[in-house]
Amino acid sequence: MPRKVTKAKEGEPQPAGAAQEEPAPAPAAPAAALTEAEVDELPRAIVRRLVKDKLSHVAGGDGAEVIVNKDAMVAFAESARIFIHYLSATANDMCKESKRQTISADDVLKALDEMEFSEFVEPLRTSLQEFRNKNADKRSEANKKQKEKRRKLNEETLPQKENDPADDAKENDE
């Protein structure tokens, strides 16, 4: 195996045999660092769960055991990723035609029609409405809790202000 020759910087002495030494290997990339391809991948566990759930319904019900090859699972994940990119690009085009910069749910629904997937529009619209209703309920509950918290906080601070000299002056004027 040929060895890599490194040059010494000007003015630095070079130890004997240094020209024939290989450079130290680069430190390994941290496990948390993701490559660009890994960032674009869909979560494998979610893809696996969706594929198995849908295939078990087709295979004969909820209890049916479906075994999916690892390569087939990768193919499902990749095709879903490509579909999402294509749908996103088409929805973005719909948005640009309307001279807007933010993609809305209506843009996605129009993109599905444009891509000739109109059979998905109604189920998606229904699912979207259920999602919005669910979140509205959560939001209203959170607002109620926040208002109750503020009311309790105000009640706790009121008794401390009872001995306020400004209140005593008002009482003396009356």
C-alpha atoms as one frame of an Amber mdcrd trajectory, in Angstrom:
protein
   0.000   0.000   0.000   1.485   3.381  -0.951   2.029   5.788   1.865   0.931
   9.388   1.754   3.774  11.896   1.847   3.133  15.038   3.863   5.120  18.222
   3.503   6.426  20.050   6.534   5.618  23.733   6.883   8.411  26.167   6.173
  10.632  26.757   9.130   9.529  23.598  10.985  12.009  20.834  11.388  10.854
  17.482  10.059  11.588  14.442  12.211  13.331  11.523  10.605  10.916   9.252
   8.780   8.059  11.763   9.043   7.677  11.989   5.303   6.668   8.330   5.204
   4.138   8.405   8.076   0.429   8.228   7.318  -1.719  10.990   8.765  -3.865
  10.110  11.747  -7.323   8.947  10.745 -10.030  11.586  10.920 -12.171  11.326
  14.017 -15.404   9.429  13.461 -18.485  11.543  12.859 -20.732  11.796  15.885
 -23.658   9.382  15.914 -26.113  12.293  16.041 -24.847  13.756  12.769 -27.120
  12.731   9.915 -26.242  12.612   6.266 -28.384  14.488   3.772 -29.968  11.233
   2.608 -30.904  10.266   6.180 -32.580  13.632   6.732 -34.850  13.024   3.730
 -35.811   9.519   4.906 -39.157   8.904   6.526 -39.093   7.341  10.001 -38.786
   3.591   9.441 -40.929   2.600  12.414 -43.844   4.718  11.210 -43.566   3.416
   7.636 -43.414  -0.171   8.938 -46.466   0.346  11.144 -48.496   1.957   8.321
 -47.575  -0.701   5.770 -48.309  -3.588   8.124 -51.597  -2.026   9.249 -52.853
  -1.441   5.708 -51.663  -4.819   4.428 -53.270  -6.645   7.365 -56.625  -5.016
   6.499 -56.242  -6.186   2.902 -55.077  -9.657   3.985 -58.211 -10.404   5.927
 -58.698  -8.291   8.995 -57.043  -6.814  12.032 -55.583 -10.085  13.327 -53.840
 -11.105  10.100 -50.069 -11.408  10.397 -48.222  -9.762   7.507 -44.506 -10.219
   6.956 -42.780  -7.636   4.779 -39.262  -8.087   3.432 -36.714  -5.439   4.456
 -36.111  -4.439   0.825 -39.862  -4.081   0.271 -40.077  -1.841   3.338 -37.278
   0.345   1.945 -39.150   0.506  -1.370 -42.356   1.569   0.418 -40.489   4.255
   2.346 -38.718   5.566  -0.750 -41.891   5.655  -2.846 -43.725   7.500  -0.040
 -40.867  10.003   0.186 -40.972  10.613  -3.574 -44.757  11.010  -3.482 -44.468
  13.562  -0.666 -41.855  15.537  -2.605 -43.975  15.490  -5.766 -47.106  16.521
  -3.850 -45.174  19.304  -2.099 -43.791  20.644  -5.369 -47.228  20.583  -7.010
 -48.832  22.292  -3.988 -46.049  24.881  -4.089 -46.886  25.550  -7.749 -50.559
  26.026  -6.783 -49.470  28.469  -4.104 -47.260  30.431  -6.519 -50.137  30.648
  -9.042 -52.188  32.324  -6.301 -49.260  34.702  -5.664 -48.759  33.495  -2.100
 -45.703  32.172  -0.302 -47.332  29.872   2.259 -48.775  26.533   1.198 -52.261
  25.957   2.625 -54.328  22.796   2.984 -56.407  23.889  -0.006 -53.226  23.994
  -2.112 -52.493  20.389  -1.146 -56.049  19.317  -2.003 -55.848  21.082  -5.379
 -52.461  19.451  -5.986 -53.968  16.014  -5.361 -56.623  16.795  -7.989 -53.943
  18.058 -10.380 -51.909  14.868  -9.878 -55.039  12.791 -10.615 -55.362  11.490
  -7.047 -58.812  12.997  -6.582 -60.061   9.886  -4.742 -57.918  10.987  -1.784
 -59.340  14.507  -1.572 -62.566  13.738   0.327 -61.000  11.365   2.907 -58.208
  13.882   3.448 -60.673  16.757   3.804 -62.656  14.739   6.403 -59.499  13.797
   8.287 -58.311  17.409   8.245 -61.628  18.627   9.667 -61.472  16.021  12.463
 -57.916  17.121  13.241 -58.950  20.785  13.382 -61.905  20.002  15.664 -59.698
  17.960  17.979 -57.118  20.744  18.195 -59.824  23.383  18.736 -61.104  21.373
  21.707 -57.587  21.085  23.116 -57.011  24.810  22.599 -60.256  25.767  24.324
 -59.417  23.493  27.279 -55.961  25.040  27.515 -57.480  28.551  27.426 -59.922
  27.623  30.210 -57.073  26.286  32.343 -55.043  29.442  31.688 -57.962  31.705
  32.649 -58.575  29.675  35.815 -54.891  29.950  36.699 -54.967  33.737  36.230
 -58.165  34.040  38.295 -56.610  32.077  41.165 -53.454  34.161  40.957 -55.508
  37.382  41.079 -57.491  36.110  44.086 -54.259  35.342  45.928 -52.843  38.824
  45.330 -56.037  40.708  46.338 -55.857  40.035  50.119 -52.329  41.469  50.254
 -53.573  44.793  48.878 -56.244  45.230  51.595 -53.942  47.394  53.730 -53.121
  49.705  50.835 -52.832  53.356  52.068 -54.578  54.585  48.898 -57.643  52.547
  49.849 -57.546  53.981  53.384 -57.472  57.532  51.955 -60.527  56.814  49.830
 -62.402  55.451  52.847 -61.555  58.598  54.905 -62.843  60.878  52.117 -66.223
  59.193  52.205
